[in-house]
Amino acid sequence: MKVLSVAIPCYNSAAYMDKAIESLLIGSEDIEILIVNDGSKDNTSIIADEYEKKYPNIIRAIHKENGGHGDAVNTGLKYATGVYFKVLDSDDWFDRASLLKVLEVLRSMINTSTSLDMLIANYVYEKVSIGKSTSINYKSAMPEEKIFTWDDLGLLKASQNILMHSVIYRTEVLRQCKLELPKHTFYVDNIFVFKPLPYVKTMYYVNVDLYRYFIGREDQSVNEKIMIGRIDQQIRVTKIMIDSFNPKDIESKKLRKYMTQYLTMMMTISTVLLLKANTEESLDKKEELWNYLSTKNEKLYEEVNKKFLGLVVQMKGSLGRKIILSGYSLTRKIFGFN
């Protein structure tokens, strides 16, 4: 039995996928590495097959037609045999010492038959071009190295959202919630860390910098110009999150609050990008998105609208636009993206 399945979605990743794969080869067969070749046109498939041939008990190369990042994650989940499941993007990598610590914890949970639905570890923004790293940790909000529930959660700051980089799910949790990410759509990682949360009952935080998130490629999906160009996909993801969340179905007040806060962030990002595009079409899309939320769940709309950013987003005129865009610029500095 594999302890951890790690899916690596690859599309034309031949130039950098080695680093991601090698960071997982720590001499343990507890890890299952699923290289999902998403219809690449370069040598990705050849590299994946070579790794599978070299490490047949650890690595599996899976080849599929192009369906986008989310579809590659779906495929990885379909083939996963590990008790736990994580995604590693092909241009990122894991810190080996941190991975050994995480595996030790997961093995312990399995060996003691302890029910653990989600493990959280730190992640690091790696701005390689300028030699700068920014670590995001949860030590002020989560108990360390013990099982806890949503009721034990402290205050999660804006910089401490639970992201795909930081989370490892029990595989069965993802299957129970029937997670299926949309094809040919960017930003689906937000669905990945949102929809399963009501199915998560137990958590464990390890204060190690496991995931190294590479920042700096011009074609990266978090590049602001690219995000504006893909705004319809951002809106699509936000609407899927709206559809999957009914606060009345969530028992824990803290989980309800966190999911509402996360959705507020998504609404804010979409709105900011639409304002920055500043066309008649983009402004119409902003109004339509907020109307969609109001129509789907009026109470949720009211809750989101109570949040500070939600209130600012609804401000009319040039003053509101300036406040929103200034806030977005500050957020970029805090989070270290773009």
Steps between C-alpha positions, in 0.01 A plus 500: 500500500630843405489770765494799265410543135644813338352600165720715276294654217735557204438695184810574291701474820813334360724795588433494875303190609815317614534724805145426616540123455847481654381686810267206571763227461611471859565126507154405622243286324230648721459766231316445174596754233238541227641693205192607305600598147216725387542470124843666489660582167861497620704218659292482818363155412848360431635634830200360690545155346871502579428576866239225519746252351770605747272500808222249420393458864471873561417682177211457261481689171145575392436638152175672406354746252535863595233604748675764707639507852176407672441201277856382568428520874178303445702233318759486776225454759340227289820293496619581853548203733649691793311561822579869458509719190691813401559700183843631399515727196774410257694825546496479880674267743498362856758558771637151569552532877147635537361218287667242725335662803158505332531136398590409856180664623283334235649157572429550869136584426459186293684273744292621797173498302459869575240675286670792327317674215740784420862579575625857461861606452665831411583606146763738365476752217829458313589805292806338351586786264563739791604239755211576736289252694185565703375229735131479585430321829194436716656489847293793630174337391542124541614273784829335408551124466170387647161399365256790504159594361351814348388608847868513607597726212630844585476811285627440146648821364458594135846360429415168666233359273523124457629455146577205276866554587437445870245220511516121493162326503403150597426361155160370602389850602545621143305204370224544756440859395504390134767751411522555127681805370388657170702443183700770321462741790766680702473582872325171582732460799253726681228238454745233619546676835139610540247234403646216718517706822157403642613136473812570704444425868855456631818693420869502592752782448871439445707817523745420218559673165397212275376648172724729293289710264694645206411858412630689199418341164340750263238244396406416859127496566530745793657765277257792520469564125436131442240495778312786335512314169359190670240680708217283367673197650544680833128579496413141412700367795341755734151397388579131557608589853179694554298200381684262734459704819186531709585639846187337647652158432818580699481417872822668609475878535874536445489300178203704376692817576814379327319384185310828484829687537657295221206558268522872577862491388400331174225754436744780572769368264249458219360846559842667517611340174178600328546858622860503381383385155266802515288425196122514468498123465717443808287733713188313388667174600572641846133584550394159366731316739365677807144447375581130457602474865192690613267282294660169604510574872377833629618437855847404381504814288419703810776330698759559228383857465557558872868431460709810455621418151150400402370839608777686316439299185145627489605866522415696189711752314866591475562513877387141548711387205810673645449340840458155347804523273718643777394216727584248228849648455559470875375141498746414224786627718379305805448171315804539275325398177509654149 
